[in-house]
Amino acid sequence: MREQDPKQRIKNFNEVPYGYNKEEAMAEAARCLQCKTQPCVQGCPVEIDIPGFILAIKEERFSDSIKIVKATNNLPAVCGRVCPQEDQCEKVCVLEKAGKPINIGALERFISDWERENRSEVNKENIAAGEAAAKVAVIGAGPAGLTCASDLNKMGYKVTIFEALHKPGGVLAYGIPEFRLPKNIVTDEVDEIEASGVELKNNYIIGKIKKIEDLREDGYKAFFIASGAGLPYFMNIPGENLNGVYSANEFLTRVNLMKAYLFPRYDTPINVGKKVAVVGAGNVAMDSARSALRLGAEKVSIVYRRTEQEMPARIDEIHHAQEEGIEFHLLTSPVQISGDETGEVTKLVCLKNKLGEPDSSGRRRPISIEGSEFEMEMDTVIIAIGNGPNPVLLETIDGLKLNKWGNIEANEENCETSIEDIFAGGDIVTGAATVIAAMGAGKHAARSIDKFLKS
């Protein structure tokens, strides 16, 4: 896709790719071989009829195309932007063998954007639950919760989503920057789910305002916990309590949900120094680094303990970060953050690594090189090494089994937990993962809840 020039985009929070126009989308759709085996569908966690929606684009039947997508995907404009298609549907595309898989993500983005601009041409379905319909509570309005709620609503259940924050979307709202996922896209797709009949209650912390047993007394017959992984991990090294050290979770929440990217219209309290280090190399780390650059940092560095080959971030995100001038310090592990007498960050102390044998993740384990210690001058350090489950809700549910990391133990296929009427999925079960994986869990949970309530 056509993109903003790197020298221009580092000065704004506008989307980097422009998206396909009609002619480009139809030309890309024409490349699809319409395989009978449909491996791309098998590679899609939300089971989109990919050949079907692509064929409709090729034939300029855009209304039909978006209906095909929305039959199984409740957040197509989101997925078209942030889903790692290169590791899923596009990875198993027959044309991948020639190095040119169909750009499925770009086509999904195109058709969802077309619908938003031409909504009067697309029939909207409002699904109203009957008076006798069972009530289901979904805890968390992130991608897993929104997907489960929408699917259950289509099945005829009365669904209420309880969201702790003041805006729905979960990681879509607080974690992904505007230049990757505009806020109006998230708002629009959530509004569509609400308009279909799902009730949404924001500023509602289950575990504080009400507990699961209180909701049972209110008549809810099943529960889906999709509260995500919002508790940031730290490295536990000296200096992490200094001013100028952020968790990526806090940093991106201030930038996104608190609208620091709209300064000075929103005077969000956030201090981005001239020299910023981001520890980690996942999508969250890339988002943090690229946001810091746009907020005025003069030099931004990714500090990662392995090599580029082991980076968990999407290839596109790494490429965009490199284009924008972000430096990569690889095979490097921070061991201390130093500060001045006022408590402000001044330096990041690191060791160089070499790679050893693979660890449990399948990636080669980094081993520190003795005597390789060095310092980098820094004003700000952002820790982006992952998140765990917030215990506020989980500590209030007696009998709910958790694993050693504090995540809910749940069957990945049917989302069942140790308690009969409670189901769970997404990051609260797997730990921090992808948006589309959470959505897939939401679909599995909806089917399991339907089966449970009917039995």
C-alpha positions, 0 to 999 in steps of 0.5 A, a space after each residue: 500500500 501507499 504510505 506516508 513518507 517517513 520524514 513527514 509521518 514522524 511529525 504526526 499521528 496520522 495513519 501510515 498506510 493510506 489504504 487501497 483505493 477502489 481500483 487498487 483493491 479490485 486489482 489485488 482481489 483479481 489475483 486471488 486463485 479462489 482455491 477449492 481447499 481454502 487454506 486461508 480460511 483455515 488460517 483465520 482465527 475468526 473463520 472469515 470466508 476469505 475467498 468469498 469476500 475477495 471475489 465480491 470485491 473483484 466483481 465490485 459487489 462491495 455490499 456483499 463483500 462486507 456482509 460476508 466479512 461481518 458474518 463472522 468478524 465483528 471488528 473488520 476495520 480493526 483486524 484489517 489494520 492490526 491483525 498479523 495476517 502474515 502469520 495466519 491467513 496470508 502465511 498459508 495462501 497458495 501464492 505465498 510459495 511464490 513470495 506474493 500472497 494476497 494482501 488479505 489484510 489490506 482488502 479487509 481494511 478496504 471493504 470495512 472502510 468502504 462500508 463506513 463511507 457508504 453505510 446507507 447502502 448496507 442493510 444494518 440488522 438490529 437483533 433484539 433478544 426475546 423476553 425469555 432470553 438468558 442473560 449473559 455477563 461479559 467482563 471486559 470490552 476488549 476484542 475478546 469480550 466484544 466478539 463474544 458479546 456480539 456473537 451471543 447477541 446474534 444467538 438471541 441472548 441478552 448480553 451486558 458488557 461490564 468495562 472497567 475503563 471509561 471507554 470500551 475497546 480494551 487494548 484497542 483504545 488504550 494500547 494501540 497508537 492512532 497512527 496504527 489504529 485511529 480511535 474513530 475506527 474503534 468507536 465506530 465498530 463498538 457503536 455498531 455492536 451496541 446498536 445491534 442490541 448489546 448493552 455496555 456499562 463503562 466505569 464498572 469494575 467487577 470485583 469492586 462494584 459487584 462480584 460474580 455472585 452479585 451478578 448471579 443474583 441479578 439473573 445472569 446465567 453465564 459469564 465470560 471473563 475477558 479482562 485482558 492482561 493489564 498489569 505491567 511486568 518490570 525487570 526488577 533492576 535498580 532504578 526502576 522507581 526513578 522519574 522518567 521510567 514508564 511501563 509501556 502500559 502507562 505510557 501508551 494509556 496516557 498517549 492513547 486513552 488520555 489523548 496526549 497525541 492531541 497536545 495542546 488540545 489535551 494537556 495530558 501529563 506526560 514527559 517525553 525526554 530528548 533521549 528515550 530507550 524502550 526495553 523490549 521488541 514486541 509490537 508494544 515496544 514498537 508502538 511506544 518507540 514510535 509514539 515517543 518519536 512523534 511526541 518530540 524525542 530526538 533520539 529513540 532506541 529499542 533495547 533488546 536482548 536477542 537479535 532481530 530474527 527473534 523479535 516478536 513484533 510484526 515485520 511491518 512494525 519493525 520496518 516502519 520503526 527502522 524507516 523512521 530512524 529508531 535505533 536498534 541496540 540488539 543483544 543488549 540487556 539493561 542491568 541498571 537505570 541511573 539517575 541524578 540527585 533529583 531522582 531523574 533518569 540519566 543513564 541506562 546501564 547495559 550488558 552485551 549478550 550472545 545467544 545460547 541454546 533455545 529456551 522454552 519459547 523456542 528462541 535462543 537464550 541470551 547469555 551475558 558477556 562478562 566485562 561488556 558493561 556500557 552506559 547510554 545517556 537517557 532521559 526516559 526509559 519505557 519498559 515493554 516486556 509484557 503484561 500479566 493479569 490484574 488480580 482485582 477481579 480474580 481474587 474475588 472468585 472462590 474456586 477459580 483455578 489460576 496458573 503459576 503466572 496468575 492467568 485463568 486456567 481455561 480450555 483453549 478450545 471451549 474456554 471452560 474454567 474450573 467453575 461451570 458457569 464461568 468461561 474465559 478467553 483472550 489475554 487473561 488466559 494466554 497472557 499478552 497475545 494478538 487482537 485476532 487471537 483474543 477475538 478467536 477466543 471470544 468466538 469459541 466462548 460464545 459457542 460454548 456458552 450457548 451449548 452450556 445454556 441450552 443444556 
